[in-house]
């Protein structure tokens, strides 16, 4: 079973043709399981809020408590200038948590060929890239492209005095030192947030398989399935969402205008 971990059905050619698919092909299992997670998440949320009322039931109360908790977390992290401004970013953070939690918990469904999309590095890299790009976009939208570029070029570009020889050297150092460092910093954020999620989910799957083989799929693996596929899934989804919130807060607060 260890050999099966990480295996994916990949289409390298367009079905029924000899036309190659670029970028290494299409990972069918990951796409199918991602769509399944989206359908399951949509269905659960629809069942929870399909009958909204002033006196909420248990499902509606749970959704309201979840939204209220994340609303407070986003507010405290972003420290908005205006009342309610943080709610512009609340849907992203809340949906990231819910989607990743649904993906991580997908193997609980008693269906064949169902596995976590987040155990595929392509999925986590897509989520990480989207998070970092969007956080930078929010920073540019708040402070302007000029302010963002000045931040990436280092402190010497904030100098507004006469262009002496020292000032010119300082500005050139920003182009050749600070700008590459800023690019590397953003790339490292993508790699860090993506590989952290991928490694933890894949590691949990390996632990379940190893202990399952040692105990012949008895009580310990059953307990581990519940623990790693529910508790660990929620923890990793929360960590990813909080890292996305941190990146967003950094871009919104530290860039000069």
BATINU-172531 format. One record per residue (C-alpha): residue in one letter; x, y negated, z. Coordinates in steps of 0.2 Angstrom, whole numbers, plus 2048, in hexadecimal, padded with zeros to 3 digits. Layout:
residues N
AXYZ
...
This chain:
residues 257
X800800800
X80F7F5803
X8127F57F0
X8017EF7ED
X8037DE7F6
X8067D07EA
X8007DA7DB
X7F47D07D0
X7EB7D37C0
X7F37C77B4
X7ED7C47A2
X7FC7C0797
X7F37BF787
X7E17B9782
X7D67C8784
X7D47D2774
X7E17C876B
X7F47C776A
X7F47B476F
X8007B277E
X7F97A778C
X806799791
X80E7977A2
X80F7AA7A6
X7FC7AE7A3
X7EC7AD7AD
X7EB7B57BE
X7DA7BD7BD
X7D97C47CF
X7DD7B37D7
X7D17A97CC
X7C37B67CF
X7C67B67E2
X7C77A37E2
X7B67A17D9
X7AF7AE7E5
X7B57A47F4
X7AD7947ED
X79C79D7EA
X79C7A57FC
X7A1794804
X79378B7FA
X7867987FE
X78A797811
X78A785812
X77A784808
X772790814
X777785822
X77077581C
X76277A811
X75577581E
X75C765826
X75275E835
X753752843
X75376084F
X76176B848
X76277E849
X77178784D
X77878783B
X775775838
X77C77184A
X78C77B845
X78E771835
X78B76083E
X79876584C
X7A576A83E
X7A2759835
X7A374F845
X7B375784A
X7BC75583A
X7B5743839
X7BD73F84A
X7CE748845
X7CF73E834
X7CB72E83D
X7D873084A
X7E573583D
X7E2727831
X7DE71983D
X7D3710830
X7D36FD82E
X7C06FC82B
X7B2706833
X7AE71682A
X7BD71481E
X7C4725823
X7B472E81D
X7BA72B80B
X7C773980F
X7BD74381A
X7B574E80D
X7C7753806
X7CD759817
X7BD76281C
X7BC76B80B
X7CE77080B
X7CB77881C
X7BB781817
X7C2787806
X7D278E80D
X7C979681B
X7BD79E80F
X7CC7A4804
X7D57AB813
X7C67B481A
X7C17BB809
X7C77CD80C
X7B97CF81A
X7AD7D180C
X7AA7E4808
X7AE7E27F6
X7BB7EB7EB
X7CA7E17E4
X7C67D27F0
X7D67CA7F8
X7DC7B97FE
X7DF7AD7EF
X7EB7A47FB
X7F67B37FB
X7FB7AE7EA
X8087A07E9
X7FF7997D9
X7F07957E4
X7F978D7F2
X8047837E6
X7F577C7DE
X7EE7777EF
X7FE76F7F4
X8017667E4
X7EF75F7E5
X7F17597F7
X8027507F4
X7FC7487E4
X7EC7427EB
X7F473B7FA
X8007317F0
X7F272B7E5
X7E97257F4
X7F971C7F9
X7FA7147E8
X7E870F7E8
X7EA7067F9
X7FA6FE7F7
X7FC6FC7E4
X8087047D8
X8156F77DC
X8156F97EE
X81670C7ED
X82570A7E1
X82E6FE7EC
X82C70A7FB
X8347187F1
X84270D7EC
X84770A7FD
X8496FB809
X8546F07FE
X8466ED7F2
X83D6E47FF
X84A6D77FF
X8446C77F7
X8536BC7F9
X8606B77EB
X8676C57E1
X8796C67E8
X8856D47E4
X8806DD7F4
X86E6DB7F0
X8706E27DE
X87A6F17E5
X86D6F47F2
X85F6F47E5
X8697007DA
X86C70C7E8
X85970C7EA
X8577127D8
X86571F7D9
X8627257EB
X8527217F3
X8477247E4
X84E7367E1
X84C7397F4
X83A7347F3
X83673F7E5
X83F74E7EE
X83574A7FE
X82474C7F4
X82A75B7EC
X82F7637FC
X81E75F803
X8167697F5
X8227787F8
X82077780B
X80D77680D
X80B7837FF
X818790805
X81278F817
X800794813
X8067A1806
X8137A9812
X8077A9821
X7F97B1817
X8047BE80F
X80D7C281F
X7FC7C5827
X7F77D2819
X8087DB81B
X8057DC82E
X7F47E482C
X7FB7F081F
X80A7F5829
X8007F883A
X7F2800830
X7FE80D829
X80681083A
X7F5813843
X7EC81B835
X7E080D833
X7D880F845
X7D4802852
X7E37F7851
X7E17F283E
X7CE7EF841
X7D37E384F
X7E07DB844
X7D57D9835
X7C97CF840
X7D77C5848
X7E27C1839
X7D47BF82D
X7C97B3838
X7D47AB845
X7E47AA83B
X7DA7A582C
X7D2796835
X7E379183D
X7EC79182C
X7DE788824
X7DE77B832
X7F1779830
X7F077681E
X7E2769820
X7EC76082D
X7FB75F823
X7F1758815
X7EA74B821
X7FC747827
X802744815
X7F3739812
X7F672F821
X80972D81C
X80472680B
X7F771B812
X801713820
X81371281B
X81370B80A
X8166F8809
X80B6ED7FE
